[in-house]
Amino acid sequence: MLPVLLLPFCLSGLVLLVSSQPAISQEIAISVNWSQQLTNPITEKPLVSTPLHFGLNSYQGNIPGIANVGGNANYRDGLKAMRPGLVRYHYGGQMADSITDIRGWVKNPNTPNFSWDVEKITAAMNGAYPHNPKIMMNLSNFPAYLTDGSGVLKQSEYVRYGQFCADLVRILNIQLQKKLKYWEITNELDSHPFYRDNMAEVGKIFAIAAQEMRKVDPKIKIGGPAFAQSYTPSRIDAFVSTAFPQLDFISYHTYSTGSKTNPNSDIWNSAQESLGGATKYMRASVEKFTSKAVEYFHNEYNISWSPPDESMTNYVSAIFDALAVRSILYAGATGSTAWNEADGWYGKLGASPSFNRRPASWVFEYLNQGFFGKVLESTSSNTSALVPLAILGEARGKKYLSLMLVNRSGENVSARLNMIAAQSWALPRASRQQLQLYRVNQSGGGAVAVSSLPYAMISGQLFSVEANSILFFTVKPCCGA
């Protein structure tokens, strides 16, 4: 983990040395109102961020020797740094042959004797993700033997498929005592030619499988169907209409473009302005069929559905992810998981075996260090240049303020922070406080070297934010304050 910039001493006598950087002429006003907490548009309760909001998909976790104890040290160190609070196990070929497919988990999937490969599953998950995140296990497809040969589950096999899903619940939650909370049935069947306009049938499959799974562990939460298209009300309605009696959560995906020529501003506009709309579509459908509390998981998002795309490996992705989690949070989603934690095309870490860190990995590291708590009203006088997210958190009985500032302008910007109704320990003349400031840019992440910059921010003085970068600023009382 990178060193933390801490100033746990009296700041009133600090000599201010403000660095000079070229900046756009317009001064951007950032305001944080400590007395105004945003409202969750779904629950109509105060909006709160949790570790579930800054999660990641596990694409490598199915493979023994990667995430497990004794696995790849680079991978384990990278995930330890990012500390996603929610990890979704997903691989589209999960039910492929466990011998011929490195990520497959099913023995003899083409025969009547298909079964889960308990030994392989146990090896892959043994001691994985020791920071203890919530796990969502995706049951992505069907054993080939139960299908008609085109990926469509035979109607006569709906119950058997449900029992097979229940077998994995038994293996993981009962035999291995993993006690996984979230279980997700199917993945992106709305992109399959047969199910695309027949999502009510997917809802029936879901409901039968959920009933069988609850027989094994009634405490689990079950959801789906991991929509590929999150903006098609007729398909969402069709699924919910038959699934809702068993539906604990609904899940959905977004990818912003298939083009490699979009300007950065368009990519970032999608993250900032559009991604939250997916949750709104899901909520509109759910409310037509049930009044019960349903959770919402935006559990895949990234820039492109047509990789490779360099933008998913550099600072463009880091800024996209920072804007995306803000948009998803503001829309009221229960949680989100970016696609994905590690691979050559999409990952916050690069490909095996080096699993090198990419800029976006530091976004998740800093968010997961403590951007949990009350989501405060924060505004920018120019949201096409500098975008804020403010959280009032609490740890070990002490409150703290975390502020993310995303510079998406392509230029250095000058800004001034106004904190309205701030608590006494966050005022610039407070006798004792801790200030932490990290920056993420194309080079990666780290503590900001200029120690005067955090004080300039808290004091309401003009400060500069580097082009195409993200600041993560935290103010804490300390030492018994």
Beta strands, then each sheet from edge to edge (+ up, - down):
strand 1: 27-37
strand 2: 48-49
strand 3: 55-58
strand 4: 86-89
strand 5: 106-107
strand 6: 115-116
strand 7: 134-139
strand 8: 182-185
strand 9: 221-227
strand 10: 249-257
strand 11: 295-304
strand 12: 335-338
strand 13: 373-380
strand 14: 386-395
strand 15: 398-407
strand 16: 413-420
strand 17: 434-441
strand 18: 444-447
strand 19: 463-465
strand 20: 469-476
sheet 1: 2+ 13- 1+ 16+ 19-
sheet 2: 2+ 13- 14+ 15- 20+ 17- 18+
sheet 3: 3+ 4+ 7+ 8+ 9+ 10+ 11+ 12+ 3+
sheet 4: 5+ 6-
end
